[in-house]
Amino acid sequence: MLHAPTRTRHWLTISAVTALAALFAIPAGAAPGHPAARPHPYTATLTAAADRADGDGGGDDDGGGEADEIAEGANQFAEARTSPGTIAPGAFSAAWDQLNKLPVTGGNWQHLTGLPYNSDDPRYRDVDSNSSGGAGLVTGRTAALAADNNGYVYEGSAGGGVWRSSTGGGHWQPISDRLPTQATGALALDGSGRLWLGTGEATTNADAYLGSGVYVLAHPHTGTFDRYSRVGGSELDSTTIHTLRFGGDRVWASTSKGVWSHSLSNLRGAWTLEFAPNPAYLPGGPLAHDPDAPYKNIANDVAIDPRNPSEVLLAVGWRSGDDYNGFYRKAGGSWQRVASLGALPTDAGTVGNVTFARSKDGSRYYAINQSPTALNTDPDSNLDGVYVSKSGDPFGSWTKIADTEKLASAGSALDSPGFMPGVQAWYNEFLQVDPTDADHVYAGLEEVFETKDAGADWSAVGPYWNFDFPCWSIDPAKQTGDCSPTTHPDQHAVAVGSYHGKPYVYVGDDGGVYKRPLNGKQDAAGHATDWVSTNDGTIDTLQYYSVGIGRDPASHGHGLAVNGGLQDNGQSILRSGDKVMGSNFGGDGGDTLTDPANGCNIAQEYVYLAVNVTQNCAVNSGAWVDDPSKATSYDVAPPDNETGAARFTAPLAADTRDADTWIAGGQHVWVQTHGYAIRSGDEWTDAFDLGEGHTATAVAAQGGKVYAAWCGPCNNEGFTRGIAVGNADGTGWHQLDLPVDGTVPNRYLSGFAIDPANSSHVYLAVNGFSRHWTEGPGAGFGHVFESTDSGTTWRDISANLPDVPTDALLALPGGGLALATDLGVVYRAPHHSGWQRLGRLPAVAVLQLKTGPDGRIYAATHGRGLYALTLR
């Protein structure tokens, strides 16, 4: 969510928590220890989030809880890869080339999470999980969809590549693993049946990755994408692509660097830049390295007149507002701002993220518009409205057919202050017109809405959750009470296709792909009764931040329990013998600590250092409703969670020699020594204050010695970073001298690894790209550094390592090093200086590496699930 942003923790608003208390008839004087009486673990997070500015110059202080979290998470994810400057085009493609030239070693990765993941698993039914929300089987975020009338469906995931189903959804196969990026922005089928892929996710969310351009697949039923299928040259490298639209003999790409077009008949030539409102900020321009450059040429969509394809309406603008935001029309050889479109606003303050859709017969054009002014001022929603041009002319006149209030009254689950339809309209938007009925439209925001009369009446056919509805039940014996299954929240993509002659609508969201008959059934509340999840386990695009491994006590130590934190899909848990993974913790998952000797002892992190602990894998019968002593998870967040002095995904680690000593990093370095027996946030002690405005980016500890990396400011305006070293008992702390032009680059410090035999021997991973690609003070060179004197001096050991953002380090017995990067895993053998590619993974980001009690290396990928490897 905006970059990874995130969920209001297991999708529950404050009002929903109040509803839970009412359902359980909890007395006003309930004991503080009663799990349902204590404050919901994330209400403080929601409240604090509304007061945070997003720090990127956009001013996204929308007061909307999760929407603010999404924005802040996005900024922080991007900061790690761009600060202290901006990235030049070609960086990721060059890194992929370098990685493929490395020798390969280490054996083969075993895919662990290629089985269904049930977010409604009744084994984990309580207020700390999403279970009973109604989303059912989920996978990672879907960014784009396309479908035909022969049963073929194509899914473009946020970070796990493009997938194909030949059975109308399900039985998925990856078809883009040979590309240098697995981030999808757009998918589209042209009139000849070719499948077009625009890479680079364009939802401006926290964990979105840049792309390498546009690719086309001539035979999508059988073919796979490769680098030779790229259209044009490198013009669209290092961009994000929001939409691909066809008109006449041209394909139009709306990108983060303006609007481009290309011939449909001759794919060899370069792309043509049609319009960029601020060309000085484009690559090669005098302001290309200005900190505001990424926000100055955002194009959201184009509407093409089907009767005259040379007539094109462009919607451009940054979601938070800028004076260039608006609609533009080509007149002769120049582009001019459109002054009037009827009810559809054209002023810069009201035109934000825009999505168009045209009816197949050309009689209707529809649009969703997000308002920057509302984003900055309205705590409830930033949706401006849904509009229609009933003549089919993209230049209008347009009339408004829906706004926040109208959609809220259509059966929405978002009907409380701060959480109304469109609260994340800058992140969630889609439109789809029924090919056989121009008045039948699906609109996606946080929820799925449907109208059959061109917007006169709407139904929330895919509500955000079931928790607030009278039909909902937390009873573990039921899934969603009498409620029907719904889609996962946060809608991004839509398509219509047919399977065995029956038309279906497919929607893509933060939980994968769902389908229902195009003219499906609804209950009395307007909710669809026929949604089916296609996330059958064959499509694993789960976006992990972390992984934890321990012996499964239920298997008498012979099997493992594997868990991990996920973007917007809580924490997953896979136990020995499971055929289906469950979700025992809701919202966004962050870091994870797991007891190697007992995999049911787990610390699970949400955003901003919110931490819960369980000692039974969070298996819950619901008995705590009547007996508070039967609680299965406990809120143990350190104080920086309450004050907002921690990063969106904050570091959490255990001492490698004492698993009961934990280190958590916000502005302060927090230590607790009770291990998984901790029951309160009051049990943390403040070991060291990193300084006002500084927040931890990585922590590690061994034998009581602690290393803490920090940044602040963390964005590319005035970026600073540092390392503090001290002891867990609060003694001996000091800041290291890391001058901007010193050996260690002035970039984001992402991870430590400590030599198991010597706590003064430490390795450091540095994120971002080197000076060759990054413009900024002290960007320097290199990604891995070594110190043998507790960080006093460092030397660069990057050697032949590809120039790619690095995310985590793992020190292996005997002196080996494994390094997680945005393009896979590399390895340096003991007593060697060169790096090798560790197995073969697609071009997917790996955000964490850990060793399990079985001796294998476990990798948490942000887009392709969890993997394990036995190092040879």
Salt bridges, closest charged atoms under 4 A:
ASP56 OD2 - ARG319 NH2 3.79
ASP60 OD2 - ARG319 NH1 1.62
GLU66 OE2 - ARG7 NH2 1.97
GLU72 OE1 - ARG52 NE 3.82
GLU79 OE1 - ARG647 NH2 3.27
ASP97 OD1 - ARG227 NH1 2.26
ASP121 OD2 - ARG123 NH2 2.61
ASP128 OD1 - ARG9 NH2 3.99
ASP128 OD2 - ARG38 NH2 3.71
ASP148 OD2 - HIS221 NE2 2.84
ASP177 OD1 - ARG864 NH1 2.86
ASP190 OD2 - ARG194 NE 2.71
GLU201 OE2 - ARG141 NE 2.70
ASP207 OD1 - ARG141 NH2 2.82
ASP207 OD2 - HIS862 NE2 2.45
ASP226 OD2 - ARG178 NH2 3.98
ASP237 OD2 - ARG230 NH1 3.65
GLU274 OE1 - LYS330 NZ 3.37
ASP301 OD2 - ARG245 NH2 2.77
ASP305 OD1 - ARG307 NE 3.67
GLU311 OE1 - ARG329 NH2 2.59
ASP322 OD2 - LYS296 NZ 2.80
ASP384 OD1 - LYS400 NZ 3.98
ASP434 OD2 - HIS440 ND1 2.81
ASP439 OD1 - ARG364 NH2 3.25
GLU450 OE2 - HIS440 NE2 2.54
GLU450 OE1 - ARG516 NH1 3.15
ASP490 OD2 - ARG7 NH2 3.00
ASP510 OD1 - HIS492 NE2 2.66
ASP530 OD1 - ARG516 NE 2.83
ASP540 OD2 - HIS111 NE2 2.50
ASP552 OD1 - ARG575 NH2 2.70
ASP568 OD1 - ARG7 NH1 1.96
ASP578 OD1 - ARG123 NH1 3.18
GLU683 OE1 - HIS674 ND1 2.47
ASP686 OD2 - HIS668 ND1 2.80
ASP755 OD2 - HIS761 ND1 2.80
GLU786 OE2 - HIS761 NE2 2.50
GLU786 OE1 - ARG795 NH2 2.80
ASP803 OD1 - HIS783 NE2 2.72
ASP807 OD1 - ARG81 NH2 2.93
ASP822 OD2 - ARG81 NE 2.81
ASP854 OD2 - ARG856 NE 3.02
